[in-house]
């Protein structure tokens, strides 16, 4: 199951006991602040949750998907990265050993 922005806003509003409009402003502000900081090359750390940062990917050679016999140059670029914190990793991995149908 995936959570879209509208569902996230609703869930935040419910848990924080605030209006949906206020929750949406908070979500939008969070996204804007994180985006602005990453655009400057900085990072955002939320202890226990994780760290948003920017990494640089080097130029590399790849295979042309339209013609697998040809190679193409993939240019160097910067991209956003998220590294989960200890608390988030532990929460996500609580059910890691439990697969559907197994107990």
C-alpha positions as CSV (number, residue, x, y, z in Angstrom):
1,X,0.0,0.0,0.0
2,X,1.3,3.5,-0.9
3,X,0.3,6.7,0.9
4,X,-0.2,9.7,-1.4
5,X,0.0,13.4,-0.4
6,X,-3.7,13.8,0.3
7,X,-3.7,10.7,2.5
8,X,-0.6,11.9,4.3
9,X,-2.2,15.3,5.0
10,X,-5.4,13.6,6.3
11,X,-3.4,11.3,8.6
12,X,-1.2,14.2,9.9
13,X,-4.4,16.3,10.6
14,X,-6.0,13.4,12.4
15,X,-3.0,12.5,14.6
16,X,-2.0,16.1,15.4
17,X,-5.7,17.0,15.9
18,X,-5.5,20.0,13.5
19,X,-7.4,21.1,10.4
20,X,-6.5,19.5,7.1
21,X,-5.7,22.9,5.7
22,X,-3.1,23.5,8.5
23,X,-1.7,20.0,8.0
24,X,-1.4,20.7,4.2
25,X,0.5,23.9,4.9
26,X,2.8,22.0,7.2
27,X,3.5,19.3,4.7
28,X,4.1,21.8,1.9
29,X,6.4,23.9,4.1
30,X,8.4,20.7,5.1
31,X,8.8,19.7,1.4
32,X,9.9,23.3,0.5
33,X,12.4,23.6,3.3
34,X,14.0,20.2,2.6
35,X,14.0,20.9,-1.2
36,X,15.6,24.4,-0.7
37,X,18.3,23.0,1.7
38,X,19.2,20.1,-0.7
39,X,19.3,22.6,-3.7
40,X,22.0,24.5,-1.7
41,X,23.9,21.3,-1.3
42,X,23.1,20.9,2.4
43,X,21.4,18.2,4.3
44,X,18.5,17.8,6.7
45,X,18.8,15.4,9.7
46,X,15.8,14.3,11.7
47,X,17.3,12.3,14.6
48,X,15.8,8.8,14.7
49,X,13.9,9.3,11.4
50,X,16.7,9.9,8.9
51,X,18.8,12.2,6.8
52,X,18.1,13.8,3.5
53,X,21.3,14.7,1.5
54,X,22.6,15.2,-2.0
55,X,25.1,12.9,-3.6
56,X,27.0,13.2,-6.9
57,X,26.8,10.4,-9.4
58,X,29.8,10.2,-11.8
59,X,29.5,10.0,-15.5
60,X,29.1,6.4,-16.7
61,X,28.5,4.3,-19.7
62,X,25.2,2.5,-20.1
63,X,23.3,0.4,-22.6
64,X,20.9,2.1,-25.0
65,X,17.4,0.7,-24.2
66,X,16.3,1.2,-27.8
67,X,19.3,-0.6,-29.2
68,X,21.0,-2.9,-26.7
69,X,24.0,-3.2,-29.0
70,X,24.9,0.4,-28.6
71,X,26.3,2.2,-25.5
72,X,25.4,5.7,-24.4
73,X,27.1,8.1,-22.0
74,X,25.1,8.9,-18.9
75,X,26.1,12.3,-17.7
76,X,27.2,13.1,-14.2
77,X,24.5,14.5,-12.0
78,X,23.4,15.3,-8.5
79,X,20.5,13.4,-6.8
80,X,18.7,13.4,-3.5
81,X,19.3,10.6,-1.1
82,X,17.5,9.5,2.1
83,X,19.3,7.4,4.7
84,X,16.9,6.1,7.4
85,X,17.8,6.6,11.1
86,X,18.1,3.8,13.6
87,X,14.5,4.2,15.0
88,X,13.0,4.1,11.5
89,X,15.1,1.1,10.5
90,X,14.1,-0.8,13.6
91,X,10.4,0.0,13.1
92,X,10.5,-1.1,9.4
93,X,12.4,-4.3,10.3
94,X,10.1,-5.4,13.1
95,X,8.0,-7.5,10.6
96,X,10.9,-8.2,8.1
97,X,11.0,-11.9,9.0
98,X,7.2,-12.3,8.7
99,X,6.2,-12.9,5.1
100,X,2.6,-13.2,3.9
101,X,1.2,-16.5,4.8
102,X,3.9,-17.3,7.3
103,X,3.7,-16.9,11.1
